[in-house]
Amino acid sequence: MKFEIITPQGIFLQKEIEEVQIPAKLGYMGILEGHTPFFAMLGMGEMWYRIGETKTSVFVNSGYFDVLPNSVSVLAEEIIDPIDLDFAEVKKELEEQEKLIEKGVKGEIEVEEFHKALHLQKKYQILLSLERK
């Protein structure tokens, strides 16, 4: 099936694939050719697609995806290819967010900063999980 990922910067990827798993807002969706058409909100997480026995993973965050029987289009606000990551830097960023979260639990930072730290903690945890793939 045709698979494409589009970002605000342009087309990130266009390929013929056999299967894709997408982090929807309400949970992960596995999609094969012939799937029932639908349109849904994209969540934050690991998205992978498979060609033969080869799976390729990327990080996606926010947007939408459109499924038709022979194609899947992902419109992502943010996408990160693990190849482009410095995992030592990601780990450092995660540790900084965890320190902010500790301060937030103690009431030492503003609520908005606490929520942002929680969001970034989740993002960095997902990114670190891609290092092993």
CORDAVEN-V572836 format. One record per pair of residues at least 6 apart in sequence whose ideal C-beta (glycine too) atoms are under 8 Angstrom apart, sorted by the first residue. I is the first residue (numbers start at 0). GAP is how many residues later the second one is. D is the distance in Angstrom with one decimal. If there is no record, write none. Layout:
BEGIN
I&GAP&D / I&GAP&D
END
This chain:
BEGIN
0&15&7.0 / 0&16&6.3 / 0&17&7.5 / 0&31&7.8 / 0&32&4.3 / 0&69&5.2 / 0&70&5.7 / 0&71&6.5 / 1&12&7.5 / 1&14&6.4 / 1&68&6.4 / 1&69&4.0 / 1&70&7.5 / 2&10&7.3 / 2&11&7.3 / 2&12&5.3 / 2&13&7.2 / 2&14&4.4 / 2&17&6.0 / 2&46&5.9 / 2&68&7.1 / 2&69&5.1 / 2&71&7.9 / 3&7&6.7 / 3&9&6.5 / 3&10&4.7 / 3&11&7.8 / 3&67&7.6 / 3&68&7.6 / 3&69&5.2 / 3&70&7.0 / 4&6&7.6 / 4&7&4.3 / 4&8&4.5 / 4&53&7.6 / 4&55&7.7 / 4&69&4.6 / 4&71&6.1 / 4&74&6.2 / 5&6&6.6 / 5&67&6.9 / 5&68&7.0 / 5&69&5.3 / 5&70&7.3 / 6&68&7.9 / 6&69&5.5 / 6&70&7.2 / 6&71&7.5 / 6&72&5.5 / 7&69&6.7 / 11&64&7.6 / 11&67&5.6 / 14&34&7.3 / 14&36&6.9 / 15&35&7.5 / 16&32&4.6 / 16&33&6.4 / 16&34&5.4 / 17&14&7.3 / 17&15&7.4 / 17&32&5.4 / 17&33&6.1 / 17&34&7.1 / 18&11&6.9 / 18&12&7.0 / 18&13&5.4 / 18&30&6.8 / 18&31&4.4 / 19&10&7.6 / 19&11&5.1 / 19&27&7.1 / 19&28&7.1 / 19&29&4.3 / 19&30&7.4 / 19&52&5.6 / 20&7&5.7 / 20&8&7.0 / 20&9&5.0 / 20&10&7.5 / 20&26&6.6 / 20&27&5.3 / 20&28&7.8 / 21&6&7.0 / 21&7&5.0 / 21&9&6.7 / 21&20&6.9 / 21&25&5.3 / 21&38&7.7 / 21&43&5.6 / 21&50&7.6 / 21&52&6.7 / 22&19&6.9 / 22&20&4.4 / 22&21&6.4 / 22&22&3.1 / 22&23&6.8 / 22&24&6.1 / 22&37&6.6 / 23&16&4.9 / 23&17&6.6 / 23&18&6.7 / 23&19&5.6 / 23&41&7.5 / 24&15&6.9 / 24&16&4.0 / 24&17&6.9 / 24&18&4.5 / 25&17&7.5 / 26&16&8.0 / 27&17&7.2 / 28&11&7.2 / 28&38&8.0 / 30&36&5.7 / 30&41&5.7 / 32&36&7.0 / 32&37&6.3 / 33&35&5.3 / 33&36&7.8 / 34&32&5.4 / 34&34&6.4 / 35&31&7.6 / 35&33&7.8 / 36&30&6.0 / 36&31&5.1 / 36&32&6.6 / 37&28&8.0 / 37&29&5.3 / 38&25&6.6 / 38&26&7.4 / 38&27&5.1 / 38&28&7.4 / 39&24&6.9 / 39&25&5.9 / 39&27&7.8 / 40&22&7.7 / 40&23&5.9 / 41&18&6.1 / 41&19&7.6 / 41&20&6.1 / 41&21&4.2 / 41&22&5.7 / 41&23&5.4 / 41&32&6.6 / 41&33&7.4 / 41&34&6.0 / 42&18&7.9 / 42&19&7.9 / 43&16&7.3 / 43&17&4.3 / 43&18&6.9 / 43&78&6.7 / 43&79&6.5 / 43&82&6.9 / 44&14&7.4 / 44&15&6.9 / 44&16&8.0 / 44&81&5.8 / 45&11&5.3 / 45&12&7.5 / 45&13&6.3 / 45&14&8.0 / 45&80&6.0 / 45&83&6.7 / 45&84&6.3 / 46&10&7.0 / 46&11&5.6 / 46&12&7.5 / 46&13&4.7 / 46&27&7.2 / 47&7&5.0 / 47&8&6.3 / 47&9&4.4 / 47&10&7.6 / 47&85&8.0 / 48&6&7.3 / 48&7&5.8 / 49&6&7.8 / 54&78&7.7 / 56&25&6.5 / 56&73&5.6 / 56&76&4.9 / 57&21&5.7 / 57&22&6.6 / 57&23&5.5 / 57&24&7.1 / 57&72&7.9 / 58&19&7.7 / 58&20&6.7 / 58&21&4.2 / 58&23&7.3 / 58&64&7.7 / 58&67&6.0 / 58&68&5.7 / 58&71&6.3 / 59&14&6.8 / 59&16&4.6 / 59&18&6.8 / 59&19&5.2 / 60&15&6.9 / 60&16&6.3 / 60&17&4.1 / 60&18&7.7 / 60&62&6.9 / 61&14&7.0 / 61&15&4.0 / 61&16&6.3 / 62&11&6.9 / 62&12&4.6 / 62&13&4.2 / 62&14&4.9 / 63&10&7.9 / 63&11&4.9 / 64&7&6.5 / 64&8&6.6 / 64&9&4.6 / 64&10&6.8 / 65&6&7.2 / 65&7&4.6 / 65&9&7.7 / 79&47&6.7 / 81&45&7.5 / 81&48&4.1 / 81&49&6.8 / 81&51&6.9 / 84&42&6.3 / 84&45&7.3 / 84&46&7.5 / 86&40&7.8 / 86&41&6.5 / 86&44&4.7 / 89&34&5.5 / 89&37&5.0 / 89&38&5.7 / 89&41&8.0 / 90&33&7.8 / 90&37&6.4 / 92&27&7.2 / 92&31&5.4 / 93&27&6.5 / 93&30&3.8 / 93&31&6.6 / 93&34&6.6 / 96&20&4.7 / 96&21&7.9 / 96&23&4.7 / 96&24&4.4 / 96&27&6.4 / 97&19&8.0 / 97&23&6.3 / 99&9&6.3 / 99&13&6.7 / 99&14&7.2 / 99&17&3.9 / 100&13&6.9 / 100&16&5.0 / 100&17&6.3 / 100&20&6.3 / 102&6&4.8 / 102&11&7.9 / 103&7&7.8 / 103&9&7.0 / 103&10&3.2 / 103&13&6.3 / 103&14&7.9 / 108&8&7.9
END
